[in-house]
Structures are given as structure tokens and as C-alpha cells.
Amino acid sequence: MTRVALISGANRGIGAAAAQALAAEGWTLSLGIRSGAAPDWAVGAHAFPYDAMAGNEAAWVAAATEALGRVDAVVANAGLLIAKSVIEAEDADLDAMLEVNVKSPRRLAQAAWPMLRASGAGRVVIVGSLSGKRVASSTTALYSMTKFAAVALAHALRREGWEDGIRATAVCPGLVDTDMARGAFGDAGGEAMTPPEEVARLIALALGLPNAASVAELHVNCRNGELY
């Protein structure tokens, strides 16, 4: 039977690239998209009006399970970056990023957990960031706080699900050529920014590895010497 993956933030950027990569590998997809309408390239995919701030992860998993019969993988890709320092930011800024970058992925994995266990080879990918491995600048430090937590979440899920065949991986890119990155940094990365399709390849790799070849973290960067 075809394996089923849920992908949040699937309408653009890394999420859209991951969806297209997995579709090419034969996965059946349920796409979490705010509008609830699948884009033209995703004809035939299940779509759900998912908003990481709304807390409707359980409803999404229930709808996907009813429509597709199973859930084998979760790709928690939806993210939020508010470019403020830890001093200038308000609590509301941190709360919003924690909600999208940490709490929502945890709720999504929690809701899908029974189906992932039933799969025997359930997979969770948390799209983290190299900002979850080091604090590179003042303006991304608050974001780093939440992405450190997101990476820790991936490790915690890996520990929690190991005996049930669930494997979790944190995929941690640096600057990726997406609307979010260009909105925060302009053209700072230029043409050197990692294409989202390359991050998608790593996501597909993590989902496709057997239980006996688990990878806890995958890092990808467009710059030299800026990993940690």
C-alpha cells in the first residue's frame, strides 16, 4: 500500500518542494495549507485548511486518516521568523514563534502518533534550522531559541518512538531561497542560498531510510564555516 505523509506549510518554499519530491517517489500526500485548497501542481493530493496558530492538528490528522486510511510520516515544516533581538522582542513575539515552530509540530506528532506506531516504520521530520544549532546574529537569536527547541523535539520524539519503529530526524538548513528568508534578509544570500529542492531531497532521504539506518540530524548550508 502507498505510504502517506502529512506536510505542513506545503503551499510554498521547502514544504512545496518536499511535497513534489515525495509525490515523485510515490508517496500519497495530505497537505496542510491555510487556504485548504491544493495548488495546481498537487492535483489529487488531500488538502486540509491547517494553521499552525490555530491548534487544529488533531482535526487534520483525523481528516487525513479518514480520507487516506493511514499516516506513515509527518513533515513539520511550517515556520515563523520574527527578526528581533532577545532584548527588543516582546513576549508576544516569542510566544508566536514557539507556537508555530515548537508547539504545533509537537501537537501534530502527538495526534499522528497512533497511526505512526501502527505503521511500524513511522517517520517524523522536524524542519529545524542551523539557527537551532548556533546563534549566528542578534536579529535571529530569538528565532534560534525556538529552533533549538525544535531540534530537541526531534530528538525527544526519536527517543519516544524508537521501540515502535518510529524514527525522527531534524533537518537543519541554513539560508534557503524561500519567501521567508528573503523577507527577513533580503538578498543577503544571493544566488548562493540553498534551493528548497535540495532540502526536500534530504527530507525524502530521512523518510526513506530503514529503521536500522536512523539519522538524528541532517545539516545543509550554503556557506563555509558557519555550522556552529
N, C-alpha and C positions, 0 to 999 in steps of 0.2 A: 504494500500500500504506500502511496506517496506520502512523504513526510510533510508536516505542516509547521510553518514558522509564523510567529507574530512579530511584526516590526513596527515600532513606534516612530513617529516623526518621519513617515515614509513618503511624504509628498515631495521632498526635495533633498538636496545635499547627500550626505552619507546614507541616510535612510532610503532614498530613492535608488541610489547606486547599489545598495545591498539588496534591495528587493529585485532589481533587474538581474543581478548576479545569481541570486538564489533561484529565480524563475528559470534562468538559463540552465541551471543544474537539475531542474525537475521538481523543485520544491513547490508545494501549494502554499499560498500566502494569504495571511489576513493582515491588512494594512491599517494601522492606527493613524487616521488623518482627521484633522479638525473639522473639515467640511463634511466628512463622511462619504465623499464621492471619490471613487478610484480615478486616477488620472488616465489619460488616453493610453499610455504605454502599459497600463495594468489591467487591461480588459480581461475579465474572467476572474480576477482576484476578489476575495472577500474584503470589504472595506467597512470600517466602523468609525463613527464620529468620536474619536478619542482626544481628550485634552488632559495633559499631564497635571494641570492645576485643578482639574475637576474631581479627581478621585474615582473615576469610573472604570478602573482596571478590571474589577470583578465582572462588571457588565460586559466588557469587551471579551473577556475570556469565555464567558457563558455564551455569547452570541457566536463567537468563532467555533466553539465546540459543537453547538447546535448545527451550524452550517456545514462544518467540515469534518466533524466526527472525532477529532483528536487534536492535540497540541504536542509537538515534539521539540519545539525550540522557541525561545523568546529572545528577541534582539531589542534591548532597551536603548534606543538611540536618541530619543527626544532630549534636547538640552537647552539650557538657558545660560547666557553670559551677560552679566551686568558689569561693565568695565569701571569699577570703582575700587579705591583702596580700602583696606580694613579700617581706616580711620574716618574717611569721608562717607562711607556707606551707612545707610540706616538699617535698622533691624529688618524692615520690610524687604530690603534688597536681598539680604542673606536668607530670609525665610522663603522668598520666591525661588531662589536658586536651589536651596535644599529640597523644596517641594518637587521641582522638576528633575533635578539631577540625582537625587538620592531616594527620597520617599516614594516617588512614583515608580521607579524601577523595582524597589523592594516590594511594593504592593502588587506590581504586575507579576513578578516571580512567585509571590505568595499565592495569588489567585490561580496561576497556572500549575502550581506545584503538584497537585494530584494527577494531572494529566502527564506532566513530565516524569513523574515516578512510574506511571503506568507504561510509558514508552520504553523504559528500560535503558534508554540511551538519550535521555533528555538533555537539552543544551540551553545554556543561558549565556548570552554575550552582553556585557555591560560596555557600552561605548563610553570609555573614560576620556582621558586626555593625558598628554605629557605634563599638563598642568596639575595632574594628580600624582606626579612623581617628583616635582620640584616647583618652587616658587620663582618664576622667571622675571617677574616685574611687579611693581606696586599696583598697577592698574588691573592685573589679573589675579592678585593674591586672594581676593575674596572668592573668586571662581575656583582657584586652586583648593581652597578649604573644602568646597563641596565635591570637587573631583577626587581629592584624596579619599573622602568618604565613599565615593562611588567605587573606587578601586578596592577599598576594604570590603564593600558589599559583595563584589565579585568573589573575593577570597572566602568570605563568610558563607556564601551560597555553595561554593565548591566544597567546603567542609561539610555543610549540612546535607548535601545531596549525594555524597560520594558513594555510600553503600547502596544507594538506589539507582546507581548508574547515571546520575546527573552530573554533568561537568560544566563548570562556569569559567569564563575567560573574560578578563578585562582587556579590551582593545584600546590602546592609548596612542592616538596620533598627536602630532604637533600641529603646525599650521596647515589646514586643509582648505582648498579652494571652494569655499561654500559662502552662501549669503551671510551666515552668522559671522564668519571670520572676517569677511570684507566689510561688514557693517561695523565691527569692533576695531579693526586695524587698518581699514582702507586697503591700499595696495602694498602694504609693508612687506608682504611675502613675494609679491610679484608673480612671475611665471614659475618661480621655484616652489610655490606651495604644492603640497601633495594633492593630486587629483582624488576626488572622493571614490572613484572607481578602484583605486589601489587599496584604500581602506576596506572597501567592500570585498576585495579578494581575501583579505585577512579574516574578515568576518565569516566568509564562506569556508575558509580553511578551518577555523575554530569549530564551526558547526559540523564539519565533515569528518573530523578526526575520530578514530575509535576510542572506546572507553579506556583502553590501555595506553593511549598516547595523548594524555591531557596536557594542555598548555595553560598555565595560570594567567600569563600576561603576554601580550604582543605589542611591541612598540614600533612606531614608524615615524620618521622625521624627515624634513626637507632641508635640515641644516646640520652641520657638523659640530659635535662637541656641546650640544645643548640638551642632552638627555636628562641629566640630573642637576 
